[in-house]
Amino acid sequence: MFRPSHFAAVVLFALFASTVFGITMRDNTRAMIRYGAYCFILFVGSAIVLSWVMFLIAR
Amino acid sequence: MSTAPNKPTAAKQPQGFVYLPLIAGWLFPGAGHFLLRKWGRGALLAISIIGMFALGLAMQGKLYTSTQDILDMLCVAGDLGSGLLYFVSRMLSLGGDPVQTTVAEYGTKFIVVAGLLNVIAAVDAHNLRTGRKT
């Protein structure tokens, strides 16, 4: 059984989803890469921010 | 200053069965793009969607089979988006049931989202086929 850490699971999820979003939502290669990177950063960044928010609320 | 009159351009009409890339893309991730000779895009989509589905199974994620309530029904719809991957996995009895660990819960969501992403990819192939996207 594959047991990634929570952060590794977030990164894998963001990587795959961003790839599909980038390819399907934009028309040319450059825009696809930019949009995919943008989505990846938003996925991972929002997960980190929300994790800190929940950590601070739980204290 | 006169301008040249616009020549009526013949709209490029798609030939053949326009829904073929949509159906192929649903049945197998990336196949719709492969049919349209978009090899790079198709390969990346196939790797992403199959990878996500396979990782979900490797995490002992659950393949939804029955619809007990509305949320289960939505998850079945998401799983069905994976096309043949879902049916073959069901035939081989892959996936964990019931979900007992946190990682398995993540796996279940990976499988559902892989199906939803595959639907987006199949619709993208259809848009390429009809000329709505280049």
N, CA and C atoms of all chains as a GROMACS GRO file, in nm:
protein
  579
    1MET      N    1   0.084  -0.121   0.000
    1MET     CA    2   0.000   0.000   0.000
    1MET      C    3   0.087   0.125   0.000
    2PHE      N    4   0.049   0.220  -0.084
    2PHE     CA    5   0.122   0.346  -0.094
    2PHE      C    6   0.072   0.440   0.016
    3ARG      N    7   0.166   0.487   0.100
    3ARG     CA    8   0.126   0.574   0.212
    3ARG      C    9   0.203   0.706   0.207
    4PRO      N   10   0.159   0.800   0.126
    4PRO     CA   11   0.228   0.930   0.122
    4PRO      C   12   0.193   1.012   0.247
    5SER      N   13   0.282   1.106   0.279
    5SER     CA   14   0.248   1.200   0.387
    5SER      C   15   0.135   1.290   0.336
    6HIS      N   16   0.075   1.364   0.427
    6HIS     CA   17  -0.035   1.451   0.387
    6HIS      C   18   0.013   1.555   0.285
    7PHE      N   19   0.132   1.610   0.310
    7PHE     CA   20   0.185   1.712   0.219
    7PHE      C   21   0.218   1.651   0.082
    8ALA      N   22   0.274   1.531   0.083
    8ALA     CA   23   0.305   1.464  -0.045
    8ALA      C   24   0.176   1.439  -0.124
    9ALA      N   25   0.069   1.402  -0.052
    9ALA     CA   26  -0.059   1.379  -0.119
    9ALA      C   27  -0.110   1.509  -0.182
   10VAL      N   28  -0.094   1.620  -0.110
   10VAL     CA   29  -0.137   1.750  -0.164
   10VAL      C   30  -0.057   1.785  -0.289
   11VAL      N   31   0.075   1.763  -0.283
   11VAL     CA   32   0.161   1.798  -0.397
   11VAL      C   33   0.126   1.711  -0.519
   12LEU      N   34   0.105   1.581  -0.497
   12LEU     CA   35   0.069   1.492  -0.608
   12LEU      C   36  -0.065   1.532  -0.669
   13PHE      N   37  -0.161   1.558  -0.584
   13PHE     CA   38  -0.294   1.600  -0.631
   13PHE      C   39  -0.282   1.728  -0.713
   14ALA      N   40  -0.208   1.826  -0.660
   14ALA     CA   41  -0.193   1.955  -0.728
   14ALA      C   42  -0.122   1.938  -0.862
   15LEU      N   43  -0.021   1.852  -0.865
   15LEU     CA   44   0.055   1.830  -0.988
   15LEU      C   45  -0.033   1.775  -1.099
   16PHE      N   46  -0.109   1.670  -1.069
   16PHE     CA   47  -0.193   1.607  -1.171
   16PHE      C   48  -0.308   1.700  -1.214
   17ALA      N   49  -0.375   1.760  -1.117
   17ALA     CA   50  -0.489   1.846  -1.149
   17ALA      C   51  -0.442   1.969  -1.229
   18SER      N   52  -0.328   2.027  -1.190
   18SER     CA   53  -0.278   2.146  -1.260
   18SER      C   54  -0.240   2.114  -1.404
   19THR      N   55  -0.184   1.995  -1.424
   19THR     CA   56  -0.147   1.954  -1.560
   19THR      C   57  -0.270   1.951  -1.650
   20VAL      N   58  -0.377   1.888  -1.600
   20VAL     CA   59  -0.500   1.878  -1.679
   20VAL      C   60  -0.562   2.016  -1.699
   21PHE      N   61  -0.566   2.096  -1.593
   21PHE     CA   62  -0.624   2.231  -1.606
   21PHE      C   63  -0.546   2.313  -1.710
   22GLY      N   64  -0.414   2.307  -1.701
   22GLY     CA   65  -0.331   2.386  -1.793
   22GLY      C   66  -0.357   2.349  -1.937
   23ILE      N   67  -0.363   2.219  -1.965
   23ILE     CA   68  -0.382   2.173  -2.104
   23ILE      C   69  -0.521   2.206  -2.156
   24THR      N   70  -0.621   2.190  -2.071
   24THR     CA   71  -0.759   2.204  -2.120
   24THR      C   72  -0.812   2.347  -2.118
   25MET      N   73  -0.752   2.433  -2.038
   25MET     CA   74  -0.810   2.567  -2.024
   25MET      C   75  -0.740   2.674  -2.110
   26ARG      N   76  -0.629   2.641  -2.172
   26ARG     CA   77  -0.557   2.739  -2.252
   26ARG      C   78  -0.528   2.684  -2.391
   27ASP      N   79  -0.497   2.776  -2.485
   27ASP     CA   80  -0.484   2.738  -2.625
   27ASP      C   81  -0.341   2.709  -2.671
   28ASN      N   82  -0.244   2.786  -2.621
   28ASN     CA   83  -0.107   2.763  -2.669
   28ASN      C   84  -0.016   2.715  -2.557
   29THR      N   85   0.097   2.661  -2.598
   29THR     CA   86   0.184   2.592  -2.502
   29THR      C   87   0.231   2.682  -2.389
   30ARG      N   88   0.273   2.802  -2.423
   30ARG     CA   89   0.324   2.895  -2.322
   30ARG      C   90   0.216   2.928  -2.218
   31ALA      N   91   0.095   2.956  -2.268
   31ALA     CA   92  -0.016   2.988  -2.176
   31ALA      C   93  -0.054   2.867  -2.092
   32MET      N   94  -0.042   2.747  -2.151
   32MET     CA   95  -0.073   2.624  -2.075
   32MET      C   96   0.023   2.608  -1.958
   33ILE      N   97   0.152   2.630  -1.985
   33ILE     CA   98   0.253   2.614  -1.879
   33ILE      C   99   0.230   2.718  -1.768
   34ARG      N  100   0.206   2.842  -1.810
   34ARG     CA  101   0.184   2.948  -1.712
   34ARG      C  102   0.061   2.920  -1.627
   35TYR      N  103  -0.049   2.880  -1.691
   35TYR     CA  104  -0.172   2.855  -1.616
   35TYR      C  105  -0.158   2.731  -1.527
   36GLY      N  106  -0.089   2.629  -1.577
   36GLY     CA  107  -0.066   2.509  -1.495
   36GLY      C  108   0.016   2.542  -1.371
   37ALA      N  109   0.121   2.623  -1.389
   37ALA     CA  110   0.204   2.662  -1.274
   37ALA      C  111   0.124   2.747  -1.176
   38TYR      N  112   0.041   2.834  -1.230
   38TYR     CA  113  -0.045   2.920  -1.146
   38TYR      C  114  -0.140   2.833  -1.061
   39CYS      N  115  -0.203   2.736  -1.124
   39CYS     CA  116  -0.295   2.646  -1.052
   39CYS      C  117  -0.220   2.566  -0.946
   40PHE      N  118  -0.100   2.518  -0.982
   40PHE     CA  119  -0.022   2.438  -0.887
   40PHE      C  120   0.011   2.520  -0.762
   41ILE      N  121   0.058   2.642  -0.785
   41ILE     CA  122   0.093   2.729  -0.672
   41ILE      C  123  -0.030   2.759  -0.587
   42LEU      N  124  -0.144   2.783  -0.652
   42LEU     CA  125  -0.266   2.810  -0.576
   42LEU      C  126  -0.310   2.689  -0.494
   43PHE      N  127  -0.303   2.570  -0.555
   43PHE     CA  128  -0.341   2.448  -0.483
   43PHE      C  129  -0.255   2.430  -0.358
   44VAL      N  130  -0.124   2.429  -0.378
   44VAL     CA  131  -0.032   2.401  -0.267
   44VAL      C  132  -0.033   2.518  -0.167
   45GLY      N  133  -0.032   2.640  -0.219
   45GLY     CA  134  -0.031   2.757  -0.132
   45GLY      C  135  -0.155   2.763  -0.044
   46SER      N  136  -0.272   2.738  -0.104
   46SER     CA  137  -0.394   2.746  -0.024
   46SER      C  138  -0.397   2.634   0.080
   47ALA      N  139  -0.343   2.517   0.046
   47ALA     CA  140  -0.338   2.407   0.144
   47ALA      C  141  -0.250   2.445   0.262
   48ILE      N  142  -0.136   2.509   0.234
   48ILE     CA  143  -0.044   2.550   0.342
   48ILE      C  144  -0.110   2.657   0.429
   49VAL      N  145  -0.171   2.756   0.365
   49VAL     CA  146  -0.235   2.865   0.441
   49VAL      C  147  -0.348   2.811   0.529
   50LEU      N  148  -0.434   2.726   0.469
   50LEU     CA  149  -0.546   2.671   0.546
   50LEU      C  150  -0.496   2.582   0.661
   51SER      N  151  -0.386   2.510   0.637
   51SER     CA  152  -0.330   2.426   0.743
   51SER      C  153  -0.285   2.512   0.861
   52TRP      N  154  -0.219   2.624   0.832
   52TRP     CA  155  -0.176   2.714   0.940
   52TRP      C  156  -0.296   2.775   1.012
   53VAL      N  157  -0.398   2.811   0.937
   53VAL     CA  158  -0.520   2.868   0.998
   53VAL      C  159  -0.582   2.767   1.094
   54MET      N  160  -0.593   2.642   1.049
   54MET     CA  161  -0.654   2.539   1.135
   54MET      C  162  -0.565   2.512   1.257
   55PHE      N  163  -0.433   2.516   1.237
   55PHE     CA  164  -0.339   2.496   1.348
   55PHE      C  165  -0.358   2.606   1.453
   56LEU      N  166  -0.372   2.731   1.406
   56LEU     CA  167  -0.385   2.843   1.500
   56LEU      C  168  -0.521   2.843   1.569
   57ILE      N  169  -0.624   2.799   1.496
   57ILE     CA  170  -0.758   2.792   1.557
   57ILE      C  171  -0.759   2.684   1.665
   58ALA      N  172  -0.690   2.574   1.638
   58ALA     CA  173  -0.695   2.460   1.731
   58ALA      C  174  -0.615   2.484   1.860
   59ARG      N  175  -0.528   2.586   1.860
   59ARG     CA  176  -0.444   2.611   1.979
   59ARG      C  177  -0.524   2.670   2.095
   60MET      N  178  -0.953   5.602  -4.850
   60MET     CA  179  -0.879   5.476  -4.857
   60MET      C  180  -0.978   5.360  -4.855
   61SER      N  181  -0.969   5.283  -4.958
   61SER     CA  182  -1.065   5.173  -4.964
   61SER      C  183  -1.005   5.047  -4.902
   62THR      N  184  -1.089   4.972  -4.852
   62THR     CA  185  -1.045   4.845  -4.794
   62THR      C  186  -1.096   4.730  -4.878
   63ALA      N  187  -1.017   4.627  -4.883
   63ALA     CA  188  -1.057   4.511  -4.962
   63ALA      C  189  -1.178   4.445  -4.898
   64PRO      N  190  -1.275   4.412  -4.980
   64PRO     CA  191  -1.393   4.346  -4.923
   64PRO      C  192  -1.356   4.211  -4.861
   65ASN      N  193  -1.426   4.185  -4.754
   65ASN     CA  194  -1.401   4.056  -4.689
   65ASN      C  195  -1.447   3.942  -4.777
   66LYS      N  196  -1.356   3.853  -4.800
   66LYS     CA  197  -1.394   3.735  -4.878
   66LYS      C  198  -1.468   3.639  -4.785
   67PRO      N  199  -1.577   3.587  -4.832
   67PRO     CA  200  -1.644   3.487  -4.748
   67PRO      C  201  -1.556   3.363  -4.734
   68THR      N  202  -1.514   3.336  -4.614
   68THR     CA  203  -1.428   3.219  -4.592
   68THR      C  204  -1.514   3.098  -4.565
   69ALA      N  205  -1.479   2.992  -4.630
   69ALA     CA  206  -1.554   2.868  -4.610
   69ALA      C  207  -1.524   2.814  -4.470
   70ALA      N  208  -1.628   2.804  -4.391
   70ALA     CA  209  -1.609   2.752  -4.255
   70ALA      C  210  -1.563   2.607  -4.264
   71LYS      N  211  -1.464   2.575  -4.181
   71LYS     CA  212  -1.409   2.440  -4.184
   71LYS      C  213  -1.506   2.345  -4.114
   72GLN      N  214  -1.572   2.268  -4.195
   72GLN     CA  215  -1.670   2.176  -4.137
   72GLN      C  216  -1.602   2.046  -4.094
   73PRO      N  217  -1.627   2.004  -3.971
   73PRO     CA  218  -1.568   1.877  -3.928
   73PRO      C  219  -1.626   1.760  -4.005
   74GLN      N  220  -1.537   1.671  -4.044
   74GLN     CA  221  -1.579   1.554  -4.120
   74GLN      C  222  -1.593   1.434  -4.026
   75GLY      N  223  -1.684   1.345  -4.062
   75GLY     CA  224  -1.699   1.222  -3.985
   75GLY      C  225  -1.777   1.242  -3.857
   76PHE      N  226  -1.763   1.145  -3.769
   76PHE     CA  227  -1.839   1.142  -3.644
   76PHE      C  228  -1.770   1.233  -3.543
   77VAL      N  229  -1.832   1.348  -3.514
   77VAL     CA  230  -1.765   1.449  -3.431
   77VAL      C  231  -1.754   1.407  -3.284
   78TYR      N  232  -1.834   1.312  -3.242
   78TYR     CA  233  -1.831   1.273  -3.100
   78TYR      C  234  -1.728   1.163  -3.070
   79LEU      N  235  -1.659   1.117  -3.175
   79LEU     CA  236  -1.562   1.009  -3.155
   79LEU      C  237  -1.451   1.046  -3.055
   80PRO      N  238  -1.387   1.164  -3.068
   80PRO     CA  239  -1.285   1.200  -2.968
   80PRO      C  240  -1.341   1.210  -2.827
   81LEU      N  241  -1.465   1.257  -2.815
   81LEU     CA  242  -1.529   1.268  -2.683
   81LEU      C  243  -1.546   1.131  -2.620
   82ILE      N  244  -1.597   1.037  -2.697
   82ILE     CA  245  -1.621   0.901  -2.645
   82ILE      C  246  -1.489   0.830  -2.619
   83ALA      N  247  -1.395   0.842  -2.714
   83ALA     CA  248  -1.265   0.776  -2.696
   83ALA      C  249  -1.192   0.834  -2.575
   84GLY      N  250  -1.200   0.967  -2.560
   84GLY     CA  251  -1.135   1.032  -2.447
   84GLY      C  252  -1.196   0.991  -2.315
   85TRP      N  253  -1.326   0.967  -2.314
   85TRP     CA  254  -1.391   0.921  -2.190
   85TRP      C  255  -1.349   0.777  -2.161
   86LEU      N  256  -1.350   0.693  -2.263
   86LEU     CA  257  -1.317   0.552  -2.241
   86LEU      C  258  -1.173   0.534  -2.195
   87PHE      N  259  -1.080   0.606  -2.259
   87PHE     CA  260  -0.939   0.594  -2.220
   87PHE      C  261  -0.876   0.734  -2.215
   88PRO      N  262  -0.822   0.774  -2.102
   88PRO     CA  263  -0.768   0.909  -2.088
   88PRO      C  264  -0.664   0.943  -2.196
   89GLY      N  265  -0.685   1.055  -2.262
   89GLY     CA  266  -0.590   1.102  -2.364
   89GLY      C  267  -0.619   1.050  -2.504
   90ALA      N  268  -0.705   0.948  -2.516
   90ALA     CA  269  -0.730   0.887  -2.647
   90ALA      C  270  -0.795   0.987  -2.744
   91GLY      N  271  -0.879   1.075  -2.693
   91GLY     CA  272  -0.943   1.176  -2.778
   91GLY      C  273  -0.840   1.266  -2.843
   92HIS      N  274  -0.739   1.305  -2.765
   92HIS     CA  275  -0.633   1.391  -2.818
   92HIS      C  276  -0.544   1.313  -2.915
   93PHE      N  277  -0.520   1.186  -2.884
   93PHE     CA  278  -0.439   1.103  -2.975
   93PHE      C  279  -0.507   1.092  -3.112
   94LEU      N  280  -0.640   1.077  -3.113
   94LEU     CA  281  -0.714   1.069  -3.239
   94LEU      C  282  -0.697   1.196  -3.322
   95LEU      N  283  -0.680   1.308  -3.253
   95LEU     CA  284  -0.664   1.437  -3.321
   95LEU      C  285  -0.518   1.472  -3.344
   96ARG      N  286  -0.431   1.374  -3.320
   96ARG     CA  287  -0.286   1.387  -3.341
   96ARG      C  288  -0.223   1.494  -3.252
   97LYS      N  289  -0.282   1.514  -3.136
   97LYS     CA  290  -0.222   1.602  -3.035
   97LYS      C  291  -0.147   1.510  -2.939
   98TRP      N  292  -0.032   1.463  -2.985
   98TRP     CA  293   0.038   1.357  -2.910
   98TRP      C  294   0.087   1.403  -2.773
   99GLY      N  295   0.147   1.520  -2.769
   99GLY     CA  296   0.202   1.570  -2.642
   99GLY      C  297   0.095   1.593  -2.538
  100ARG      N  298  -0.010   1.662  -2.578
  100ARG     CA  299  -0.121   1.690  -2.485
  100ARG      C  300  -0.185   1.560  -2.438
  101GLY      N  301  -0.207   1.469  -2.534
  101GLY     CA  302  -0.270   1.342  -2.499
  101GLY      C  303  -0.186   1.262  -2.401
  102ALA      N  304  -0.054   1.261  -2.424
  102ALA     CA  305   0.034   1.184  -2.335
  102ALA      C  306   0.033   1.243  -2.195
  103LEU      N  307   0.040   1.375  -2.185
  103LEU     CA  308   0.040   1.438  -2.053
  103LEU      C  309  -0.093   1.414  -1.980
  104LEU      N  310  -0.203   1.421  -2.055
  104LEU     CA  311  -0.334   1.396  -1.993
  104LEU      C  312  -0.343   1.251  -1.947
  105ALA      N  313  -0.297   1.159  -2.032
  105ALA     CA  314  -0.302   1.017  -1.996
  105ALA      C  315  -0.218   0.990  -1.871
  106ILE      N  316  -0.096   1.044  -1.868
  106ILE     CA  317  -0.009   1.022  -1.752
  106ILE      C  318  -0.074   1.079  -1.626
  107SER      N  319  -0.128   1.200  -1.636
  107SER     CA  320  -0.186   1.264  -1.518
  107SER      C  321  -0.307   1.188  -1.466
  108ILE      N  322  -0.399   1.154  -1.556
  108ILE     CA  323  -0.525   1.094  -1.512
  108ILE      C  324  -0.504   0.948  -1.470
  109ILE      N  325  -0.430   0.872  -1.550
  109ILE     CA  326  -0.404   0.733  -1.512
  109ILE      C  327  -0.319   0.728  -1.384
  110GLY      N  328  -0.221   0.819  -1.375
  110GLY     CA  329  -0.138   0.826  -1.255
  110GLY      C  330  -0.221   0.854  -1.131
  111MET      N  331  -0.311   0.948  -1.142
  111MET     CA  332  -0.394   0.984  -1.027
  111MET      C  333  -0.485   0.867  -0.988
  112PHE      N  334  -0.544   0.802  -1.089
  112PHE     CA  335  -0.631   0.687  -1.063
  112PHE      C  336  -0.552   0.573  -0.999
  113ALA      N  337  -0.432   0.545  -1.054
  113ALA     CA  338  -0.350   0.435  -1.002
  113ALA      C  339  -0.302   0.464  -0.859
  114LEU      N  340  -0.263   0.589  -0.833
  114LEU     CA  341  -0.222   0.624  -0.697
  114LEU      C  342  -0.339   0.611  -0.600
  115GLY      N  343  -0.457   0.648  -0.645
  115GLY     CA  344  -0.577   0.632  -0.561
  115GLY      C  345  -0.598   0.485  -0.524
  116LEU      N  346  -0.583   0.397  -0.623
  116LEU     CA  347  -0.598   0.253  -0.594
  116LEU      C  348  -0.486   0.204  -0.503
  117ALA      N  349  -0.362   0.256  -0.528
  117ALA     CA  350  -0.248   0.214  -0.445
  117ALA      C  351  -0.265   0.258  -0.300
  118MET      N  352  -0.340   0.365  -0.278
  118MET     CA  353  -0.367   0.412  -0.141
  118MET      C  354  -0.487   0.339  -0.080
  119GLN      N  355  -0.533   0.234  -0.148
  119GLN     CA  356  -0.650   0.158  -0.103
  119GLN      C  357  -0.777   0.243  -0.104
  120GLY      N  358  -0.785   0.331  -0.202
  120GLY     CA  359  -0.907   0.411  -0.216
  120GLY      C  360  -1.023   0.323  -0.257
  121LYS      N  361  -1.143   0.373  -0.229
  121LYS     CA  362  -1.265   0.294  -0.256
  121LYS      C  363  -1.320   0.325  -0.394
  122LEU      N  364  -1.361   0.221  -0.464
  122LEU     CA  365  -1.435   0.238  -0.590
  122LEU      C  366  -1.583   0.230  -0.556
  123TYR      N  367  -1.656   0.336  -0.578
  123TYR     CA  368  -1.798   0.337  -0.543
  123TYR      C  369  -1.875   0.245  -0.637
  124THR      N  370  -1.960   0.162  -0.578
  124THR     CA  371  -2.036   0.068  -0.660
  124THR      C  372  -2.187   0.085  -0.641
  125SER      N  373  -2.228   0.122  -0.523
  125SER     CA  374  -2.372   0.133  -0.498
  125SER      C  375  -2.407   0.276  -0.459
  126THR      N  376  -2.531   0.309  -0.475
  126THR     CA  377  -2.577   0.444  -0.442
  126THR      C  378  -2.672   0.437  -0.324
  127GLN      N  379  -2.614   0.452  -0.204
  127GLN     CA  380  -2.696   0.450  -0.083
  127GLN      C  381  -2.762   0.586  -0.059
  128ASP      N  382  -2.688   0.691  -0.090
  128ASP     CA  383  -2.743   0.825  -0.071
  128ASP      C  384  -2.694   0.916  -0.183
  129ILE      N  385  -2.732   1.042  -0.174
  129ILE     CA  386  -2.703   1.137  -0.284
  129ILE      C  387  -2.552   1.159  -0.300
  130LEU      N  388  -2.478   1.160  -0.187
  130LEU     CA  389  -2.334   1.182  -0.198
  130LEU      C  390  -2.265   1.064  -0.265
  131ASP      N  391  -2.311   0.943  -0.232
  131ASP     CA  392  -2.258   0.824  -0.298
  131ASP      C  393  -2.286   0.830  -0.449
  132MET      N  394  -2.405   0.879  -0.482
  132MET     CA  395  -2.443   0.887  -0.623
  132MET      C  396  -2.348   0.981  -0.699
  133LEU      N  397  -2.313   1.092  -0.635
  133LEU     CA  398  -2.220   1.187  -0.698
  133LEU      C  399  -2.082   1.124  -0.715
  134CYS      N  400  -2.041   1.046  -0.613
  134CYS     CA  401  -1.910   0.981  -0.621
  134CYS      C  402  -1.908   0.874  -0.730
  135VAL      N  403  -2.019   0.802  -0.745
  135VAL     CA  404  -2.029   0.703  -0.854
  135VAL      C  405  -2.016   0.774  -0.988
  136ALA      N  406  -2.084   0.889  -1.000
  136ALA     CA  407  -2.076   0.966  -1.126
  136ALA      C  408  -1.932   1.008  -1.152
  137GLY      N  409  -1.861   1.052  -1.047
  137GLY     CA  410  -1.721   1.090  -1.062
  137GLY      C  411  -1.636   0.971  -1.104
  138ASP      N  412  -1.657   0.857  -1.039
  138ASP     CA  413  -1.580   0.736  -1.073
  138ASP      C  414  -1.605   0.693  -1.217
  139LEU      N  415  -1.732   0.703  -1.261
  139LEU     CA  416  -1.766   0.661  -1.398
  139LEU      C  417  -1.694   0.746  -1.502
  140GLY      N  418  -1.653   0.867  -1.463
  140GLY     CA  419  -1.579   0.953  -1.556
  140GLY      C  420  -1.449   0.892  -1.603
  141SER      N  421  -1.396   0.795  -1.528
  141SER     CA  422  -1.268   0.733  -1.568
  141SER      C  423  -1.285   0.633  -1.680
  142GLY      N  424  -1.408   0.602  -1.719
  142GLY     CA  425  -1.432   0.512  -1.832
  142GLY      C  426  -1.385   0.370  -1.807
  143LEU      N  427  -1.304   0.319  -1.898
  143LEU     CA  428  -1.261   0.179  -1.889
  143LEU      C  429  -1.179   0.152  -1.763
  144LEU      N  430  -1.104   0.252  -1.716
  144LEU     CA  431  -1.024   0.232  -1.594
  144LEU      C  432  -1.114   0.186  -1.479
  145TYR      N  433  -1.229   0.249  -1.469
  145TYR     CA  434  -1.324   0.215  -1.362
  145TYR      C  435  -1.380   0.074  -1.380
  146PHE      N  436  -1.425   0.046  -1.502
  146PHE     CA  437  -1.487  -0.085  -1.525
  146PHE      C  438  -1.386  -0.199  -1.508
  147VAL      N  439  -1.266  -0.181  -1.560
  147VAL     CA  440  -1.162  -0.285  -1.546
  147VAL      C  441  -1.126  -0.303  -1.398
  148SER      N  442  -1.112  -0.193  -1.326
  148SER     CA  443  -1.079  -0.202  -1.183
  148SER      C  444  -1.189  -0.272  -1.105
  149ARG      N  445  -1.314  -0.246  -1.143
  149ARG     CA  446  -1.427  -0.314  -1.078
  149ARG      C  447  -1.420  -0.464  -1.106
  150MET      N  448  -1.390  -0.499  -1.232
  150MET     CA  449  -1.384  -0.641  -1.268
  150MET      C  450  -1.273  -0.712  -1.192
  151LEU      N  451  -1.162  -0.640  -1.169
  151LEU     CA  452  -1.048  -0.700  -1.098
  151LEU      C  453  -1.060  -0.685  -0.946
  152SER      N  454  -1.170  -0.629  -0.901
  152SER     CA  455  -1.195  -0.608  -0.757
  152SER      C  456  -1.083  -0.529  -0.691
  153LEU      N  457  -1.035  -0.427  -0.758
  153LEU     CA  458  -0.930  -0.342  -0.700
  153LEU      C  459  -0.993  -0.238  -0.608
  154GLY      N  460  -0.907  -0.177  -0.528
  154GLY     CA  461  -0.956  -0.073  -0.436
  154GLY      C  462  -0.996  -0.131  -0.302
  155GLY      N  463  -0.992  -0.048  -0.200
  155GLY     CA  464  -1.025  -0.094  -0.065
  155GLY      C  465  -1.169  -0.064  -0.030
  156ASP      N  466  -1.227  -0.150   0.050
  156ASP     CA  467  -1.366  -0.128   0.092
  156ASP      C  468  -1.388  -0.200   0.224
  157PRO      N  469  -1.429  -0.139   0.331
  157PRO     CA  470  -1.456   0.004   0.344
  157PRO      C  471  -1.328   0.083   0.371
  158VAL      N  472  -1.338   0.215   0.359
  158VAL     CA  473  -1.223   0.302   0.385
  158VAL      C  474  -1.194   0.303   0.535
  159GLN      N  475  -1.069   0.267   0.572
  159GLN     CA  476  -1.038   0.256   0.714
  159GLN      C  477  -0.928   0.351   0.759
  160THR      N  478  -0.851   0.405   0.667
  160THR     CA  479  -0.741   0.492   0.706
  160THR      C  480  -0.755   0.628   0.637
  161THR      N  481  -0.681   0.726   0.689
  161THR     CA  482  -0.686   0.860   0.629
  161THR      C  483  -0.632   0.856   0.488
  162VAL      N  484  -0.524   0.780   0.469
  162VAL     CA  485  -0.464   0.772   0.336
  162VAL      C  486  -0.563   0.710   0.237
  163ALA      N  487  -0.640   0.611   0.283
  163ALA     CA  488  -0.740   0.549   0.194
  163ALA      C  489  -0.848   0.650   0.156
  164GLU      N  490  -0.879   0.740   0.248
  164GLU     CA  491  -0.978   0.846   0.217
  164GLU      C  492  -0.923   0.937   0.108
  165TYR      N  493  -0.794   0.970   0.119
  165TYR     CA  494  -0.730   1.049   0.012
  165TYR      C  495  -0.737   0.972  -0.120
  166GLY      N  496  -0.709   0.842  -0.114
  166GLY     CA  497  -0.712   0.759  -0.234
  166GLY      C  498  -0.848   0.762  -0.301
  167THR      N  499  -0.953   0.754  -0.218
  167THR     CA  500  -1.089   0.760  -0.272
  167THR      C  501  -1.112   0.890  -0.347
  168LYS      N  502  -1.064   0.998  -0.290
  168LYS     CA  503  -1.082   1.129  -0.356
  168LYS      C  504  -0.996   1.138  -0.483
  169PHE      N  505  -0.879   1.080  -0.480
  169PHE     CA  506  -0.794   1.076  -0.602
  169PHE      C  507  -0.870   1.008  -0.716
  170ILE      N  508  -0.935   0.896  -0.684
  170ILE     CA  509  -1.007   0.820  -0.788
  170ILE      C  510  -1.124   0.902  -0.843
  171VAL      N  511  -1.199   0.964  -0.755
  171VAL     CA  512  -1.314   1.043  -0.800
  171VAL      C  513  -1.268   1.161  -0.885
  172VAL      N  514  -1.164   1.231  -0.838
  172VAL     CA  515  -1.116   1.350  -0.912
  172VAL      C  516  -1.053   1.309  -1.045
  173ALA      N  517  -0.986   1.193  -1.050
  173ALA     CA  518  -0.932   1.146  -1.177
  173ALA      C  519  -1.044   1.131  -1.280
  174GLY      N  520  -1.159   1.079  -1.237
  174GLY     CA  521  -1.274   1.066  -1.326
  174GLY      C  522  -1.325   1.201  -1.373
  175LEU      N  523  -1.332   1.296  -1.282
  175LEU     CA  524  -1.382   1.429  -1.320
  175LEU      C  525  -1.284   1.499  -1.415
  176LEU      N  526  -1.156   1.483  -1.389
  176LEU     CA  527  -1.055   1.542  -1.479
  176LEU      C  528  -1.063   1.478  -1.617
  177ASN      N  529  -1.093   1.347  -1.620
  177ASN     CA  530  -1.104   1.279  -1.750
  177ASN      C  531  -1.221   1.333  -1.831
  178VAL      N  532  -1.329   1.368  -1.762
  178VAL     CA  533  -1.444   1.427  -1.832
  178VAL      C  534  -1.403   1.561  -1.894
  179ILE      N  535  -1.328   1.642  -1.817
  179ILE     CA  536  -1.281   1.772  -1.868
  179ILE      C  537  -1.193   1.750  -1.992
  180ALA      N  538  -1.104   1.650  -1.984
  180ALA     CA  539  -1.013   1.622  -2.096
  180ALA      C  540  -1.091   1.575  -2.218
  181ALA      N  541  -1.194   1.492  -2.197
  181ALA     CA  542  -1.274   1.442  -2.310
  181ALA      C  543  -1.350   1.557  -2.376
  182VAL      N  544  -1.404   1.648  -2.296
  182VAL     CA  545  -1.475   1.763  -2.352
  182VAL      C  546  -1.378   1.854  -2.428
  183ASP      N  547  -1.255   1.864  -2.378
  183ASP     CA  548  -1.153   1.943  -2.448
  183ASP      C  549  -1.124   1.882  -2.586
  184ALA      N  550  -1.116   1.749  -2.590
  184ALA     CA  551  -1.094   1.681  -2.719
  184ALA      C  552  -1.210   1.709  -2.814
  185HIS      N  553  -1.331   1.710  -2.762
  185HIS     CA  554  -1.448   1.739  -2.844
  185HIS      C  555  -1.441   1.882  -2.898
  186ASN      N  556  -1.399   1.976  -2.812
  186ASN     CA  557  -1.386   2.115  -2.856
  186ASN      C  558  -1.279   2.131  -2.964
  187LEU      N  559  -1.171   2.055  -2.952
  187LEU     CA  560  -1.068   2.057  -3.057
  187LEU      C  561  -1.124   2.003  -3.187
  188ARG      N  562  -1.204   1.898  -3.175
  188ARG     CA  563  -1.262   1.833  -3.293
  188ARG      C  564  -1.358   1.925  -3.367
  189THR      N  565  -1.439   1.999  -3.293
  189THR     CA  566  -1.538   2.086  -3.355
  189THR      C  567  -1.480   2.220  -3.397
  190GLY      N  568  -1.354   2.246  -3.358
  190GLY     CA  569  -1.291   2.372  -3.396
  190GLY      C  570  -1.315   2.485  -3.298
  191ARG      N  571  -1.383   2.455  -3.188
  191ARG     CA  572  -1.409   2.558  -3.088
  191ARG      C  573  -1.279   2.599  -3.017
  192LYS      N  574  -1.181   2.509  -3.020
  192LYS     CA  575  -1.052   2.536  -2.958
  192LYS      C  576  -0.944   2.492  -3.056
  193THR      N  577  -0.828   2.559  -3.049
  193THR     CA  578  -0.720   2.521  -3.141
  193THR      C  579  -0.609   2.449  -3.066
   0.00000   0.00000   0.00000
